[in-house]
């Protein structure tokens, strides 16, 4: 009866109201507890109700229910059989059951298509076929697809369990003591209850020990007290295995865990064409559900693929969230949906407004389990399984964006390390928190944790006390400001790459803290963050984003901000403006910074501001003016012992001499700078100087000698993630290879480089454009115009990894060709 009711999507309360009973009384009667029994009239009324709900569709099912309740077919008169609602029941078979029929296999058939997760399916099947695996738990957050995954593997396992596979849905069950009854009902192993007979668990054990069977216990997390039942059944029935789906670990002896992650998602920064995305599971699910919810003409194309990829990324590949989001495409486009999810009405919109404003939380599916009709209900279900102290920690942790360390959580939550470790472990065990593997964690032995975005957004809505929320956010801000300050010195040293990696790991929390500072109009805090993060944004090629943050911070009250902090913000704004080719704006910021550094008697800041002014003139092509600033820099750098900055300045002076045609002493300067960077272990600076050296060798016609420094520069830029230098190196590569291998290589590499410059919001420097165009025009003249255009467009379509691979291949081919010719001569 209970199984039929569940399949119809009906609640026990509805059935109780029709019978005029309290739901607890009905529960006792259905399960024969305390001697309670259904009377003849109630049994008939239940069967008629189930028929009216289409929970049963054949007379055979109705008769089976009568027999199970110790009644006969004749309990209904012929007039009742011929009247509604029994009249529409099909006569599937003339057979009248005299006893309970045990099912051979039983699992439900899903109503929608399934997006295959082959690797996970194979791992589940492999585990269940291992003799040592008796209890396998598929562990994952609500809506991740555990149930669908378990159903997908069952047909493949049928031959491994010849005596039956039985899927037991525990979703609507509220009492752990009723789990044996639910299993027995799935098996049809119910029959009349007798007070003095064996218990339902004993009957299950007697039956199950006689065959090779698989029990699938679905949605176990809220009935965790029943875990000992699973252990006892496995002990008593040596040929039985149990597959559990749960949001929390059962923690019983012999349990094997398989964590079910969300669907794989595509990085929107690496989209090439709609065809290549059609096999991505998250995008396939979105498109299929968008088609089945009323928009049959919906397709993935060049116009919507970026928005769809971003939607799936925002939802962390969580299947239920993707399905709910796709359903909204009946009325709005993917781009409109993405805008709602982001709710980006500006960089500084309040976070809690962004979280609660979109309607995905309220989007509803009917015909599914009650708790999964909306994302809100799914997460409410998970939240209410937590103890009150754990709910408190869960809510507090929502102030973190991205991953965080135990140290950070201890500071923000004001908790002891031991208590917090226990809480975090329990949240991981309940699939509300993920352990996050990050670079550096292995060496510090410090675990990091992360929420799925949609779970974090939900946790933010659980804050009830605004003042407590603000206090937690403030602790978060001060922790990450302290962390940024600890890392800052490394950004100006040979450890810069490691510092950038650390900040990349923490960048979401750093940006959240900076966001809070600007939102609360705290200019000092905001500028302290920007003073550290400016060079990080530069190293990460985030020129436009960095400028937006700096503009916001610099617009706030400056009176209380220390001179050096404000000057460093201005210097960072100047550095970023250069890469956007805004040379005049860059000089303006650097000149303001210079004035403040002089007022603060800060000579290190002063030499960096002088360099920045000179660099803006140099990159714009005003070399004579730039030389004066650079030479003043060299004097200061020698006095201060700033070897790294000295090598950069030396390299710039060498580049100016090169561009001015004065190559007599250039190589000596550049090789001195290379030696300093090699000795110091400074890779990013070394890559820049190697590019200058390869340009010199190109100018001098020493083409084969130019290839090794270019390859090394490319390796450094690739390892460092320095995209500006990648594009620069590819440009020089194109000019060198065009003079060795011909115009096709130039068109491919320079086309790819210009496209990459465009993607990061920059370009080849203005001061270097004339010589670049001169080489490009000369090489282009060797090709047919149509061939050149075709090669150029092919280059623009290359991904950065493809362009790098091509550069290596062409340079090695050119190397062997050149050396082959030399050996022959």
Protein Blocks (a to p, Z undefined) as FASTA:
>chain_A
ZZmmmmnopafklmmmmnopafklmmmmmnopghiacdfklmmmmmmmmmmnomacbfkl
mmmmmmmnopafklpcfklmmpcfklmpccfbfcdcfbdcddfbdcdddfbdcdddfklm
mmmmmmmmpmklmbdcddddehilmmmmmmmmmmmmmmmmmnopcdddfklpcbfklmmm
mmmmmnopnbpadfklccfklmmmmmmmmpccddddehjllmmmmmmmmmmmmmmmmmbc
cddddfbdfkighiacddddddddddfklcfbfklmmmpmklmmmmmmmmmnopambccd
fklmmmmmmmmmmnnopaklmmmmmmmmmmmcfklmmmmmnopabjklcfklmmmmpmkl
mpccehiafklmpmklmmmmmmmmpcfklmmmmmmmmmpgcjddfklmmmmnopafklmm
mmmmmmmmnopaccdddehjlmnopacddddfklmmmmmmmpmblklmmmmmmmmmmmmm
mmmmmmmmmmmmmklmmmmmmmmmmmmmmmmmmmmmmmnopaklmmmmmmmmmmmmmmno
pmklmmmmmmmmmmpcfklpcfklmmmmmmmmmmmmmmnopaklmmmmmmmmmmmmmmno
paklmmmmmmmmmmmmmmnopamlmmmmmmmmmmmmmmnopaklmmmmmmmmmmmmmmno
paklmmmmmmmmmmmmmmnopaklmmmmmmmmmmmmmmnopmmlmmmmmmmmmmmmmmno
paklmmmmmmmmmmmmmmmnojklmmmmmmmmmmmmmmnopacdfklmmmmmmmmmmmmm
mpcfklmmmmmmmmmmpcfklmmmmmmmmmmmmmmmmmmmmmmZZ
